[in-house]
């Protein structure tokens, strides 16, 4: 029963993430936002992680631990993409449009809170796999709050590229920390299985 519920939740999470990736990526490109770009790549990564989790749920603990370690590496990809995008933004520090930035960040927040709510009861069910999905959704919701705040700050207090850049880099750091936590959980699982 729990496995069926988990599979259904992970399928819904994968579809929501894939759908919002397209929305956020398009807006990020149109307004030149580092934080939205980072978050959109993160939505694509989350959809991929969810699909990997669906495949690996029926595998042995040892194989799930291996997938968990791979997921830790995957969690670093958005951070690397963000650093690359931020570097280009440093060269041409133009502030993104604040209203689309905040509205798109708010839409992402709704999607990520929905995903986190679907996954919260399963966060410890299959070790590193579901932990990775839950941490990703939780961290993304926090990042989305920061994106909305960056849009508000850009609109009313500091019309600069810096609020967007700071949030984009913070998203990269958060993903690195989640990757570390998933790696440690997967490593512990692998030791327990040995």
C-alpha positions in Angstrom: 0.0 0.0 0.0 2.8 2.4 0.9 4.7 1.6 -2.2 1.7 2.3 -4.4 1.1 5.6 -2.6 4.8 6.4 -3.0 4.9 5.5 -6.7 1.8 7.7 -7.4 3.2 10.6 -5.4 6.6 10.4 -7.2 4.8 10.2 -10.6 2.8 13.4 -9.8 6.0 15.1 -8.6 7.8 14.2 -11.8 5.1 15.6 -14.0 4.7 18.8 -12.0 8.5 19.4 -12.1 8.8 18.7 -15.8 5.8 21.0 -16.6 7.1 23.9 -14.5 10.6 23.5 -15.9 9.3 24.7 -19.3 7.5 27.7 -17.8 10.4 28.9 -15.6 13.1 28.3 -18.2 11.2 30.4 -20.8 10.7 33.2 -18.3 14.3 33.0 -17.2 15.6 33.4 -20.7 13.2 36.2 -21.6 14.1 38.4 -18.6 17.7 37.3 -18.1 17.3 35.9 -14.5 20.1 33.9 -13.0 17.9 32.7 -10.1 15.1 31.6 -12.3 17.5 29.9 -14.7 19.1 28.0 -11.7 15.6 27.0 -10.4 14.4 25.9 -13.8 17.4 23.6 -14.3 16.6 22.4 -10.8 13.0 21.5 -11.9 14.4 19.5 -14.7 16.8 17.7 -12.3 13.9 17.0 -9.9 11.9 15.4 -12.7 14.9 13.2 -13.6 15.4 12.3 -9.9 11.8 11.4 -9.6 11.9 9.1 -12.7 15.1 7.4 -11.3 13.3 6.9 -8.0 10.4 5.2 -9.7 12.7 2.8 -11.5 14.8 2.0 -8.4 12.0 1.5 -5.8 11.8 -2.2 -6.4 15.6 -2.7 -6.3 17.7 -4.1 -3.4 18.9 -1.8 -0.7 22.5 -2.0 -2.1 21.3 -1.0 -5.6 19.1 1.8 -4.2 22.1 3.1 -2.2 24.2 3.2 -5.5 21.4 5.2 -7.1 21.3 7.4 -4.1 25.0 8.2 -4.5 24.4 8.9 -8.2 21.5 11.2 -7.2 23.9 13.1 -4.9 26.0 13.9 -8.0 22.9 14.9 -10.0 22.0 17.3 -7.3 25.2 19.2 -8.0 24.3 19.9 -11.7 22.0 22.9 -11.1 24.7 24.5 -9.0 27.2 24.2 -11.7 24.8 25.6 -14.3 24.1 28.5 -11.9 27.7 29.3 -11.5 28.1 29.4 -15.3 25.1 31.6 -15.7 26.1 33.9 -12.8 29.6 34.3 -14.4 27.9 35.6 -17.6 25.6 37.9 -15.6 28.7 39.4 -13.8 29.9 40.5 -17.2 26.6 42.2 -18.1 24.9 43.0 -14.7 21.4 44.0 -15.9 18.6 43.6 -13.4 15.8 41.2 -14.5 12.3 42.5 -14.7 11.0 42.3 -11.1 7.3 41.5 -11.7 7.9 38.4 -13.9 10.7 37.3 -11.5 8.4 37.4 -8.5 5.4 35.9 -10.2 7.3 33.1 -11.7 9.1 32.5 -8.3 5.7 32.4 -6.6 4.3 29.9 -9.2 7.4 27.7 -8.5 6.8 28.0 -4.8 3.2 26.7 -5.2 4.5 23.7 -7.3 7.3 22.9 -4.9 5.1 23.2 -1.8 2.7 20.8 -3.4 5.5 18.4 -4.2 6.9 18.6 -0.6 3.5 17.9 0.8 3.1 14.9 -1.4 6.5 13.5 -0.4 6.7 14.5 3.3 5.1 11.2 4.6 7.5 9.2 2.5 10.7 11.0 3.3 12.2 8.1 5.2 10.4 5.3 3.4 13.1 4.2 0.9 16.2 5.8 2.4 18.3 8.1 0.2 16.0 8.0 -2.7 12.9 9.5 -1.2 15.1 11.6 1.1 16.6 13.1 -2.1 13.2 13.9 -3.6 11.8 15.4 -0.3 15.0 17.5 0.3 14.9 18.7 -3.2 11.3 19.9 -3.0 11.8 21.5 0.5 15.0 23.3 -0.6 13.3 24.4 -3.8 10.4 26.0 -1.8 12.9 27.9 0.2 14.7 29.0 -2.9 11.4 30.2 -4.4 10.7 32.4 -1.4 14.1 33.9 -2.0 13.3 34.5 -5.7 10.1 36.3 -4.9 12.0 38.4 -2.3 14.7 39.2 -4.9 12.0 40.4 -7.3 10.5 42.6 -4.6 13.9 44.0 -3.6 14.7 44.7 -7.2 11.4 46.5 -7.8 11.4 48.7 -4.6 14.7 48.9 -2.9 17.7 48.1 -5.1 17.2 48.0 -8.9 20.3 45.9 -9.6 21.3 42.4 -10.9 22.7 41.7 -7.4 19.6 40.4 -5.6 19.0 37.9 -8.4 22.7 36.9 -8.5 22.8 36.4 -4.7 19.7 34.2 -4.7 21.0 32.2 -7.7 24.3 31.5 -5.9 22.4 30.7 -2.7 20.4 28.1 -4.6 23.7 26.5 -5.8 24.9 26.3 -2.2 21.7 24.8 -1.0 21.8 22.1 -3.7 25.4 21.3 -2.7 24.3 20.8 0.9 21.4 18.6 -0.2 23.8 16.5 -2.3 26.1 16.0 0.7 23.2 14.9 2.9 21.9 12.4 0.2 25.5 11.1 -0.3 25.9 10.4 3.4 22.5 8.7 3.7 23.3 6.5 0.6 26.7 5.7 2.0 25.2 4.6 5.3 22.7 2.4 3.4 25.4 0.8 1.5 27.4 0.0 4.7 24.3 -1.4 6.3 23.6 -3.6 3.2 27.2 -4.9 3.2 
